[in-house]
Amino acid sequence: MLKLIVFDCDGVMFDSKKANCMYYNHLLAHFGLVLMSESEEDYVHMNNVADSVQHIFRHYTLPTLDEVHAFRQLCEYTPFLKYMAIEADLVEFLEITSKYYHLAISTNRTNTMIPLLRSYNLEDYFGKVVTAATARRPKPAPDGLHEILTHYNCEPEETIFIGDSVLDEEHAKSCKVPLVAFKSPHLQAAYHVNNFLEILNLPPFRSTKH
């Protein structure tokens, strides 16, 4: 029986690609460097901030990564939150499912996750939020999802993970948690959906009267 729903953030709860691209291009522009390529945009959309910075500055000897991270610490992500678009039916889905299931987040965001939830009044829906800053290792390593399963004392078969990237696919697979692929038909997943309300019709939810 389903007890726990775990969400990825970027590409699932929010369309955040524009915000992410603007943030990382801001870092590059500060040092007078060219903006990201399309493949780099895809990379930073999935990966944690430390790996993303290393990736987009990999061809440059200057600035050093320490200099980039020093500037990044002074450059808040908050101004970029307004460029994120919340999924239209997310709140309705949270209102319904929070009555029956534990809700949690496993994301490769770091210190921007909680401010993002607060800015959209979503924080109270989630009993456990694991980020790349709090997990021992970021996704696709299983650490964050293992931590959530332990927190709620849930088995993998009592859980679903909603994700949209190959990192999410690997993350769920490493914990043997069924994946719901969100707007991502290319992923190997137990289920594929195009919006949140579709999830309520999936087999794990059929025994619950919504």
C-alpha positions in Angstrom: 0.0 0.0 0.0 1.3 3.4 -0.9 2.4 5.5 2.0 5.0 8.0 0.7 5.3 10.3 -2.3 8.7 11.8 -3.0 9.1 14.7 -5.4 12.0 16.1 -7.4 11.8 19.9 -7.7 13.2 21.2 -11.0 11.2 20.1 -14.0 8.5 18.5 -11.8 7.1 20.9 -9.2 8.5 23.9 -11.2 9.6 24.7 -14.7 12.8 26.3 -13.5 15.0 26.0 -16.6 14.8 29.8 -17.4 15.7 30.7 -13.8 18.6 28.3 -13.7 20.0 29.5 -17.0 19.7 33.1 -16.0 21.5 32.4 -12.7 24.4 30.5 -14.2 24.8 32.9 -17.1 24.9 35.7 -14.5 27.9 33.9 -12.9 29.7 33.6 -16.3 28.9 37.2 -17.3 30.3 38.5 -14.1 33.7 37.1 -15.1 33.3 38.3 -18.7 32.8 34.8 -20.1 30.5 33.5 -22.9 27.1 32.3 -21.9 26.2 28.6 -21.7 25.7 26.3 -24.6 22.5 24.3 -25.0 24.2 21.2 -23.6 25.5 23.2 -20.6 22.0 24.5 -20.0 20.7 20.9 -19.9 23.5 19.9 -17.5 22.9 22.7 -14.9 19.2 22.0 -15.0 19.8 18.5 -13.6 22.9 18.7 -11.5 23.8 20.3 -8.1 25.4 23.7 -8.0 29.0 22.5 -7.2 29.0 20.1 -10.2 27.3 22.7 -12.4 29.8 25.4 -11.6 32.7 23.1 -12.3 31.1 22.0 -15.6 30.5 25.4 -17.1 33.9 26.8 -16.0 35.8 23.7 -16.9 37.5 25.3 -20.0 38.9 28.3 -18.1 42.0 28.7 -15.9 40.7 32.0 -14.6 38.7 32.6 -12.6 39.5 29.7 -10.3 36.7 27.6 -8.9 37.3 29.1 -5.5 36.8 32.6 -6.9 33.6 31.5 -8.6 32.2 30.0 -5.5 33.2 33.0 -3.4 31.2 35.2 -5.8 28.4 32.7 -5.8 28.1 32.9 -2.1 27.5 36.7 -2.4 25.1 36.3 -5.3 21.7 35.2 -3.9 19.4 33.1 -6.0 16.3 34.8 -4.6 16.0 37.4 -7.5 15.8 34.5 -9.9 12.9 32.7 -8.2 10.4 35.0 -10.0 11.4 33.3 -13.3 10.2 29.9 -12.0 6.8 28.7 -13.1 4.9 26.4 -10.7 3.0 23.5 -12.3 -0.6 24.4 -12.7 -2.1 21.5 -10.8 0.6 21.0 -8.2 -1.2 22.7 -5.3 -4.4 20.8 -6.0 -2.4 17.6 -6.1 -0.7 18.5 -2.8 -4.0 19.4 -1.2 -5.5 16.0 -2.1 -2.5 13.7 -1.4 -1.4 15.4 1.8 -4.5 14.0 3.5 -3.5 10.4 2.8 0.2 10.2 2.3 3.6 11.4 3.6 5.1 14.0 1.2 8.8 14.6 0.8 11.3 16.2 -1.6 14.7 14.8 -2.8 16.4 17.5 -4.9 19.8 18.6 -6.2 19.0 22.1 -5.2 20.9 23.4 -2.2 20.1 26.4 0.0 17.5 27.7 -2.5 14.9 24.9 -1.8 13.4 26.1 1.4 13.1 29.8 0.2 11.5 28.5 -2.9 8.9 26.5 -1.0 8.2 29.5 1.3 7.8 31.9 -1.6 4.9 29.8 -2.9 3.5 28.8 0.5 4.3 25.1 0.0 6.6 24.4 2.9 3.8 23.0 5.2 3.0 20.2 2.7 6.3 18.5 3.1 7.5 16.7 6.2 11.0 16.0 4.9 13.1 17.9 2.4 16.5 16.5 1.4 18.8 18.6 -0.8 22.3 18.3 -2.3 23.5 20.3 0.7 22.0 18.0 3.4 22.3 14.6 1.7 25.7 12.8 2.2 25.9 12.6 -1.6 23.7 14.3 -4.2 21.6 12.5 -6.7 21.9 10.1 -8.5 23.4 8.6 -5.3 20.7 6.9 -3.2 21.5 8.8 0.0 18.7 11.3 0.0 16.0 8.9 -0.9 17.3 6.4 1.7 17.2 9.1 4.3 13.5 9.8 3.5 12.6 6.2 3.6 14.2 5.8 7.0 12.6 9.0 8.3 9.1 7.7 7.5 9.9 4.0 8.2 8.7 3.1 4.7 9.7 0.4 2.3 10.5 1.1 -1.3 7.3 -0.7 -2.5 5.3 1.7 -0.3 6.8 4.7 -2.0 6.8 6.4 -5.4 9.3 9.0 -6.7 8.2 11.7 -9.2 11.1 12.8 -11.4 11.9 14.0 -14.9 15.6 13.3 -15.5 18.1 10.4 -15.9 19.5 11.4 -12.5 16.0 10.8 -11.1 15.7 7.5 -12.9 19.0 6.3 -11.4 18.1 7.8 -8.0 14.8 5.8 -7.8 16.3 2.7 -9.3 19.2 2.6 -6.8 16.6 2.5 -4.0 14.2 0.2 -5.8 11.5 2.8 -5.6 9.0 3.0 -8.5 9.5 6.1 -10.7 6.7 8.2 -12.0 8.3 10.0 -15.0 6.9 13.5 -15.3 6.7 14.8 -18.8 9.6 12.6 -19.7 8.6 9.7 -22.0 12.3 8.8 -22.7 12.8 7.6 -19.1 12.5 4.0 -18.0 9.8 4.2 -15.4 7.0 2.3 -13.8 4.6 5.1 -15.0 4.6 8.1 -17.3 2.4 11.2 -16.8 2.0 14.7 -18.2 0.5 16.4 -15.2 0.0 15.8 -11.5 -3.7 14.9 -11.5 -3.0 12.0 -13.9 -1.0 10.5 -11.1 -4.2 10.0 -9.0 -5.4 7.5 -11.6 -2.3 5.3 -11.4 -2.6 1.8 -9.8 -0.9 2.7 -6.4 -3.6 5.3 -5.8 -6.7 3.3 -6.8 -7.3 2.0 -3.3 -7.6 5.5 -1.9 -10.8 7.5 -2.2 -9.8 11.0 -3.2 
